[in-house]
């Protein structure tokens, strides 16, 4: 007997039924306006990605270290500079016997091309070397009038690692050696863009001013604006108080009498005047009466005593 083959369910009739069911379940095609609205909602709900940092091209690295024999103020100053400059590196203190050209070797080992070196002499004077390693130029400064961040009371809120703005006195462009120092300071204190340890914000300013043949360096933070607003409010209050004091001291202006001011004033009822014809009785003074009685009794006792004695 020949074996009969079973018909599979995947025939044309079954496929047609399946297609009809899928057509019923399928939703109508969405309108282009609905698609645009859905895309807008998705963009609103989407969390933005991190800020694109770009490529780090400026490979400036600053080595900040000192010689032996520095005091605590210089040590705090170095720590403050390292905090303000995220592209800086630290190293151990250099021995006094070593010569200055050893700094170039230390910079090469640390992979740094700029250097800030603090040299203490006789435990009194502090010198700061700014150098471009290894070919120069280099500049030597006598450090005076140091104020560290720990001494400040009204500090700002700048972020650690944020990039500064550099502000220079116009006198830097007048003489050639000041122009050279300006370029050296720009290369050392400016934080490279897209540095891994830096923040993509600018919230403080480094100022370099020339006064009395000295270069003054200061770090200003933008919290100063808030402090100036509060100070202005305090000044306004003080000015108002001063004006009030002046007004009190000025003589008062006497206005002329207004005849219409007494129109609605009603006179009070006049009481009759009583005339007393009889003399009032004198008041009895009890203290004086007691004194008189006491004197009389004392005289009587004295008389009686005199009579008995005779």
One Martini backbone bead per residue (centre of mass of N, CA, C, O) as a GRO file, in nm:
protein
  310
    1UNK     BB    1   0.096   0.036   0.021
    2UNK     BB    2   0.058   0.354  -0.009
    3UNK     BB    3   0.188   0.636   0.132
    4UNK     BB    4   0.036   0.894   0.286
    5UNK     BB    5   0.051   1.235   0.283
    6UNK     BB    6   0.064   1.497   0.482
    7UNK     BB    7  -0.075   1.798   0.539
    8UNK     BB    8   0.030   2.098   0.582
    9UNK     BB    9  -0.044   2.404   0.752
   10UNK     BB   10   0.141   2.579   0.539
   11UNK     BB   11  -0.061   2.670   0.353
   12UNK     BB   12  -0.231   2.900   0.169
   13UNK     BB   13  -0.483   2.915   0.353
   14UNK     BB   14  -0.337   2.960   0.628
   15UNK     BB   15  -0.177   3.216   0.542
   16UNK     BB   16  -0.424   3.392   0.488
   17UNK     BB   17  -0.541   3.390   0.774
   18UNK     BB   18  -0.290   3.512   0.913
   19UNK     BB   19  -0.295   3.780   0.758
   20UNK     BB   20  -0.572   3.877   0.861
   21UNK     BB   21  -0.502   3.888   1.159
   22UNK     BB   22  -0.264   4.093   1.135
   23UNK     BB   23  -0.439   4.323   1.012
   24UNK     BB   24  -0.620   4.356   1.262
   25UNK     BB   25  -0.387   4.408   1.480
   26UNK     BB   26  -0.292   4.633   1.329
   27UNK     BB   27  -0.202   4.951   1.313
   28UNK     BB   28  -0.226   5.248   1.214
   29UNK     BB   29  -0.061   5.479   1.061
   30UNK     BB   30   0.132   5.727   1.149
   31UNK     BB   31   0.158   6.050   1.179
   32UNK     BB   32   0.387   6.299   1.134
   33UNK     BB   33   0.308   6.467   1.387
   34UNK     BB   34   0.333   6.237   1.595
   35UNK     BB   35   0.631   6.177   1.542
   36UNK     BB   36   0.739   6.456   1.626
   37UNK     BB   37   0.632   6.457   1.918
   38UNK     BB   38   0.786   6.203   2.011
   39UNK     BB   39   1.069   6.316   1.955
   40UNK     BB   40   1.049   6.556   2.153
   41UNK     BB   41   1.000   6.390   2.411
   42UNK     BB   42   1.266   6.231   2.394
   43UNK     BB   43   1.454   6.483   2.412
   44UNK     BB   44   1.357   6.579   2.693
   45UNK     BB   45   1.419   6.295   2.845
   46UNK     BB   46   1.701   6.320   2.771
   47UNK     BB   47   2.018   6.270   2.879
   48UNK     BB   48   2.289   6.443   2.890
   49UNK     BB   49   2.594   6.436   2.809
   50UNK     BB   50   2.904   6.489   2.834
   51UNK     BB   51   3.147   6.699   2.804
   52UNK     BB   52   3.344   6.785   2.553
   53UNK     BB   53   3.703   6.783   2.576
   54UNK     BB   54   3.868   6.690   2.361
   55UNK     BB   55   4.200   6.790   2.296
   56UNK     BB   56   4.518   6.753   2.436
   57UNK     BB   57   4.785   6.979   2.350
   58UNK     BB   58   4.887   7.131   2.597
   59UNK     BB   59   5.199   7.011   2.765
   60UNK     BB   60   5.211   7.168   3.025
   61UNK     BB   61   5.456   7.139   3.298
   62UNK     BB   62   5.484   7.198   3.652
   63UNK     BB   63   5.749   7.249   3.877
   64UNK     BB   64   5.707   7.236   4.243
   65UNK     BB   65   5.973   7.350   4.453
   66UNK     BB   66   6.243   7.323   4.705
   67UNK     BB   67   6.445   7.400   4.948
   68UNK     BB   68   6.609   7.385   5.223
   69UNK     BB   69   6.483   7.596   5.496
   70UNK     BB   70   6.194   7.646   5.504
   71UNK     BB   71   5.902   7.772   5.597
   72UNK     BB   72   5.565   7.751   5.653
   73UNK     BB   73   5.473   7.971   5.449
   74UNK     BB   74   5.608   7.848   5.198
   75UNK     BB   75   5.465   7.575   5.211
   76UNK     BB   76   5.176   7.695   5.177
   77UNK     BB   77   5.230   7.834   4.906
   78UNK     BB   78   5.286   7.575   4.743
   79UNK     BB   79   5.011   7.441   4.797
   80UNK     BB   80   4.840   7.665   4.665
   81UNK     BB   81   4.963   7.643   4.380
   82UNK     BB   82   4.884   7.343   4.335
   83UNK     BB   83   4.577   7.396   4.357
   84UNK     BB   84   4.564   7.623   4.122
   85UNK     BB   85   4.755   7.405   3.955
   86UNK     BB   86   4.682   7.116   3.780
   87UNK     BB   87   4.972   7.118   3.599
   88UNK     BB   88   5.128   7.022   3.850
   89UNK     BB   89   5.429   6.930   4.032
   90UNK     BB   90   5.608   6.732   4.267
   91UNK     BB   91   5.892   6.749   4.503
   92UNK     BB   92   6.160   6.720   4.659
   93UNK     BB   93   6.393   6.856   4.833
   94UNK     BB   94   6.670   7.048   4.782
   95UNK     BB   95   6.987   7.072   4.815
   96UNK     BB   96   7.214   7.323   4.884
   97UNK     BB   97   7.470   7.198   4.733
   98UNK     BB   98   7.325   7.210   4.490
   99UNK     BB   99   7.294   7.302   4.176
  100UNK     BB  100   7.087   7.457   3.942
  101UNK     BB  101   7.124   7.246   3.696
  102UNK     BB  102   6.963   7.012   3.838
  103UNK     BB  103   6.675   7.101   3.758
  104UNK     BB  104   6.677   6.991   3.468
  105UNK     BB  105   6.687   6.691   3.552
  106UNK     BB  106   6.426   6.689   3.717
  107UNK     BB  107   6.239   6.777   3.484
  108UNK     BB  108   6.303   6.533   3.303
  109UNK     BB  109   6.204   6.315   3.499
  110UNK     BB  110   5.905   6.467   3.533
  111UNK     BB  111   5.810   6.587   3.258
  112UNK     BB  112   5.910   6.901   3.255
  113UNK     BB  113   5.912   7.259   3.115
  114UNK     BB  114   5.859   7.388   3.401
  115UNK     BB  115   5.959   7.618   3.682
  116UNK     BB  116   5.920   7.639   4.050
  117UNK     BB  117   6.168   7.786   4.266
  118UNK     BB  118   6.247   7.775   4.614
  119UNK     BB  119   6.487   7.991   4.781
  120UNK     BB  120   6.664   7.966   5.081
  121UNK     BB  121   6.824   8.231   5.284
  122UNK     BB  122   6.912   8.247   5.613
  123UNK     BB  123   6.606   8.220   5.703
  124UNK     BB  124   6.483   8.498   5.544
  125UNK     BB  125   6.516   8.471   5.245
  126UNK     BB  126   6.310   8.462   4.939
  127UNK     BB  127   6.337   8.281   4.634
  128UNK     BB  128   6.216   8.293   4.288
  129UNK     BB  129   6.207   8.059   4.021
  130UNK     BB  130   6.161   8.113   3.668
  131UNK     BB  131   6.152   7.845   3.424
  132UNK     BB  132   6.274   7.721   3.108
  133UNK     BB  133   6.301   7.394   3.033
  134UNK     BB  134   6.646   7.403   2.946
  135UNK     BB  135   6.681   7.697   2.768
  136UNK     BB  136   6.491   7.904   2.857
  137UNK     BB  137   6.418   8.136   3.048
  138UNK     BB  138   6.506   8.316   3.357
  139UNK     BB  139   6.376   8.414   3.690
  140UNK     BB  140   6.439   8.635   3.973
  141UNK     BB  141   6.279   8.656   4.299
  142UNK     BB  142   6.169   8.853   4.565
  143UNK     BB  143   5.983   8.751   4.834
  144UNK     BB  144   5.687   8.937   4.935
  145UNK     BB  145   5.406   8.958   5.091
  146UNK     BB  146   5.257   8.699   5.229
  147UNK     BB  147   4.929   8.537   5.149
  148UNK     BB  148   4.744   8.287   5.237
  149UNK     BB  149   4.456   8.096   5.242
  150UNK     BB  150   4.449   8.054   5.560
  151UNK     BB  151   4.424   8.379   5.622
  152UNK     BB  152   4.157   8.390   5.504
  153UNK     BB  153   3.809   8.477   5.562
  154UNK     BB  154   3.682   8.572   5.268
  155UNK     BB  155   3.610   8.332   5.079
  156UNK     BB  156   3.545   8.163   4.808
  157UNK     BB  157   3.406   7.925   4.529
  158UNK     BB  158   3.625   7.786   4.382
  159UNK     BB  159   3.731   7.541   4.192
  160UNK     BB  160   3.910   7.263   4.168
  161UNK     BB  161   4.077   7.309   3.857
  162UNK     BB  162   4.012   7.567   3.747
  163UNK     BB  163   4.017   7.818   3.518
  164UNK     BB  164   4.196   8.107   3.453
  165UNK     BB  165   4.234   8.449   3.443
  166UNK     BB  166   4.459   8.676   3.284
  167UNK     BB  167   4.591   8.977   3.437
  168UNK     BB  168   4.751   9.270   3.299
  169UNK     BB  169   4.951   9.520   3.303
  170UNK     BB  170   5.030   9.769   3.076
  171UNK     BB  171   5.343   9.782   3.164
  172UNK     BB  172   5.439   9.513   3.014
  173UNK     BB  173   5.448   9.668   2.713
  174UNK     BB  174   5.687   9.888   2.747
  175UNK     BB  175   5.904   9.670   2.819
  176UNK     BB  176   6.097   9.401   2.729
  177UNK     BB  177   6.131   9.248   3.006
  178UNK     BB  178   5.825   9.249   3.069
  179UNK     BB  179   5.736   9.090   2.817
  180UNK     BB  180   5.894   8.834   2.888
  181UNK     BB  181   5.752   8.785   3.164
  182UNK     BB  182   5.468   8.759   3.052
  183UNK     BB  183   5.515   8.503   2.882
  184UNK     BB  184   5.610   8.328   3.119
  185UNK     BB  185   5.349   8.355   3.293
  186UNK     BB  186   5.153   8.239   3.088
  187UNK     BB  187   5.289   7.952   3.060
  188UNK     BB  188   5.261   7.882   3.371
  189UNK     BB  189   4.952   7.986   3.477
  190UNK     BB  190   4.817   7.853   3.244
  191UNK     BB  191   4.567   7.639   3.184
  192UNK     BB  192   4.520   7.382   3.002
  193UNK     BB  193   4.329   7.268   2.768
  194UNK     BB  194   4.191   6.965   2.849
  195UNK     BB  195   4.283   6.886   3.113
  196UNK     BB  196   4.241   6.617   3.319
  197UNK     BB  197   4.247   6.807   3.605
  198UNK     BB  198   4.047   6.995   3.483
  199UNK     BB  199   3.799   7.245   3.458
  200UNK     BB  200   3.526   7.379   3.249
  201UNK     BB  201   3.602   7.657   3.420
  202UNK     BB  202   3.559   8.020   3.498
  203UNK     BB  203   3.619   8.159   3.852
  204UNK     BB  204   3.906   8.312   3.822
  205UNK     BB  205   4.178   8.557   3.892
  206UNK     BB  206   4.493   8.657   3.761
  207UNK     BB  207   4.706   8.912   3.885
  208UNK     BB  208   4.943   9.151   3.724
  209UNK     BB  209   5.130   9.403   3.890
  210UNK     BB  210   5.300   9.722   3.868
  211UNK     BB  211   5.476   9.828   4.175
  212UNK     BB  212   5.757   9.952   4.292
  213UNK     BB  213   5.927   9.746   4.126
  214UNK     BB  214   5.684   9.532   4.138
  215UNK     BB  215   5.520   9.213   4.143
  216UNK     BB  216   5.174   9.160   4.173
  217UNK     BB  217   4.999   8.880   4.314
  218UNK     BB  218   4.653   8.774   4.249
  219UNK     BB  219   4.347   8.616   4.378
  220UNK     BB  220   4.031   8.625   4.222
  221UNK     BB  221   3.686   8.592   4.316
  222UNK     BB  222   3.341   8.597   4.244
  223UNK     BB  223   3.238   8.655   4.548
  224UNK     BB  224   3.282   8.968   4.544
  225UNK     BB  225   3.005   9.053   4.432
  226UNK     BB  226   2.838   8.974   4.681
  227UNK     BB  227   2.993   9.150   4.882
  228UNK     BB  228   2.934   9.422   4.739
  229UNK     BB  229   2.626   9.413   4.775
  230UNK     BB  230   2.623   9.405   5.086
  231UNK     BB  231   2.790   9.665   5.119
  232UNK     BB  232   2.585   9.854   4.980
  233UNK     BB  233   2.357   9.811   5.183
  234UNK     BB  234   2.512   9.915   5.430
  235UNK     BB  235   2.563  10.201   5.319
  236UNK     BB  236   2.270  10.287   5.289
  237UNK     BB  237   2.199  10.268   5.589
  238UNK     BB  238   2.410  10.477   5.685
  239UNK     BB  239   2.301  10.715   5.519
  240UNK     BB  240   2.021  10.727   5.647
  241UNK     BB  241   2.122  10.784   5.936
  242UNK     BB  242   2.271  11.049   5.871
  243UNK     BB  243   2.023  11.204   5.768
  244UNK     BB  244   1.860  11.186   6.031
  245UNK     BB  245   2.063  11.340   6.209
  246UNK     BB  246   2.056  11.606   6.046
  247UNK     BB  247   1.751  11.662   6.086
  248UNK     BB  248   1.762  11.686   6.397
  249UNK     BB  249   1.968  11.935   6.402
  250UNK     BB  250   1.777  12.095   6.265
  251UNK     BB  251   1.570  12.350   6.259
  252UNK     BB  252   1.252  12.410   6.319
  253UNK     BB  253   0.974  12.489   6.139
  254UNK     BB  254   0.750  12.756   6.180
  255UNK     BB  255   0.424  12.763   6.143
  256UNK     BB  256   0.158  12.922   6.072
  257UNK     BB  257  -0.143  13.004   6.176
  258UNK     BB  258  -0.447  12.836   6.135
  259UNK     BB  259  -0.774  12.944   6.136
  260UNK     BB  260  -0.912  12.654   6.047
  261UNK     BB  261  -0.823  12.463   6.294
  262UNK     BB  262  -1.074  12.576   6.508
  263UNK     BB  263  -1.360  12.492   6.399
  264UNK     BB  264  -1.401  12.188   6.551
  265UNK     BB  265  -1.365  12.320   6.832
  266UNK     BB  266  -1.491  12.256   7.150
  267UNK     BB  267  -1.580  12.401   7.428
  268UNK     BB  268  -1.560  12.383   7.751
  269UNK     BB  269  -1.708  12.363   8.047
  270UNK     BB  270  -1.787  12.601   8.286
  271UNK     BB  271  -1.709  12.636   8.605
  272UNK     BB  272  -1.803  12.739   8.902
  273UNK     BB  273  -1.719  12.982   9.129
  274UNK     BB  274  -1.598  12.929   9.460
  275UNK     BB  275  -1.656  13.110   9.764
  276UNK     BB  276  -1.483  13.130  10.075
  277UNK     BB  277  -1.596  13.272  10.383
  278UNK     BB  278  -1.496  13.055  10.569
  279UNK     BB  279  -1.277  12.954  10.791
  280UNK     BB  280  -1.078  12.705  10.816
  281UNK     BB  281  -0.997  12.452  10.998
  282UNK     BB  282  -0.753  12.352  11.178
  283UNK     BB  283  -0.512  12.133  11.183
  284UNK     BB  284  -0.422  11.859  11.365
  285UNK     BB  285  -0.121  11.817  11.551
  286UNK     BB  286  -0.011  11.537  11.701
  287UNK     BB  287   0.289  11.577  11.755
  288UNK     BB  288   0.273  11.849  11.906
  289UNK     BB  289   0.085  11.751  12.133
  290UNK     BB  290   0.275  11.535  12.250
  291UNK     BB  291   0.503  11.728  12.322
  292UNK     BB  292   0.342  11.905  12.525
  293UNK     BB  293   0.268  11.676  12.719
  294UNK     BB  294   0.558  11.588  12.784
  295UNK     BB  295   0.653  11.860  12.908
  296UNK     BB  296   0.442  11.881  13.138
  297UNK     BB  297   0.518  11.618  13.282
  298UNK     BB  298   0.815  11.691  13.337
  299UNK     BB  299   0.760  11.942  13.518
  300UNK     BB  300   0.596  11.797  13.737
  301UNK     BB  301   0.825  11.608  13.829
  302UNK     BB  302   1.027  11.827  13.911
  303UNK     BB  303   0.855  11.958  14.137
  304UNK     BB  304   0.821  11.702  14.308
  305UNK     BB  305   1.121  11.657  14.361
  306UNK     BB  306   1.179  11.929  14.505
  307UNK     BB  307   0.976  11.894  14.748
  308UNK     BB  308   1.105  11.631  14.867
  309UNK     BB  309   1.387  11.752  14.923
  310UNK     BB  310   1.281  11.968  15.145
   0.00000   0.00000   0.00000
